[in-house]
Amino acid sequence: MTEESIESTLPADLTAVQDALIDWYESDHRSYPWRETTDPYAILVSEVMSQQTQLDRVVSAWEDFLDEWPTVESLAAAQRGDVVSFWTAHSLGYNNRAKYLHEAAKQVRDDYDGEFPETPTELQDLMGVGPYTANAVASFAFNTGDAVVDTNVKRVLYRAFSVPDDDSVFKTAANTLLADGRSRVWNNAIMELGGVACGKTPRCEEAGCPWRQWCDAYESGDFTAPDVPTQPIFAGSRRQFRGRVIRTLAEYEQLTLDELGPRIRVDYGGKFGREWLYELVSDLESDGLVDITNENRSTELESVHVCLKRN
């Protein structure tokens, strides 16, 4: 997909889109302590801790970590075992991240004279710092990053502007939307949008989503996304009729197929007759939910009885 075709999926007035999101974010957003600093060391610690860990759980660990090792130099001078023990004690998971963070601190001390590199490319030279983390630190510490693209951002772009589910296309679209020279506030804002308003269950109205007037999903009502698959239709599904069988049998000691059938669907018979129902209750029997008996030991389904499994 070319850059021109990507731009064609985005609103024509990008400035209005950018201003709406930034204004929304600056008027009210979740408060996290690492959003109140531009210290690259503190931001790197928060980014590493936040990998696969809920942000609310990170806050106390982040504060304790900086109490223990308040500067990159103090972390570099620490014993690696102490850093790993801290990681384990705070249930942060993946102890290799603690090792890499410790090694990165030593690199900053020894290779950069204690001063963090400022660009995403340079930051990736640090141990354990991949493209996403490098870009986040560059953005939030130095305002020099490109657009951050995480799961939340992908979900927003896919829903709002029908950006195809392709990593390279997401990256191009995100950078096209990025407000020039404002990567710090922009990346915080679009991730906040995905976390607060455009989660797996959207909260468009409640969160006052600033992109509703441009959003394809808001207009169509289709809020699927790469991490939000289309939900199977419940009405008329096997799940619905399985539930009806269980609820109906709870009222009776046992029922024949022809007694049960009309109680769970008004069009029982023909295509949805005994064979269809027998297959359905056989699945429930396999799941240990019902018992099926054939009192006349006949091969005819008319003699089949069904009851709830009581023990």
Disulfide bonds with the S-S distance in Angstrom:
none
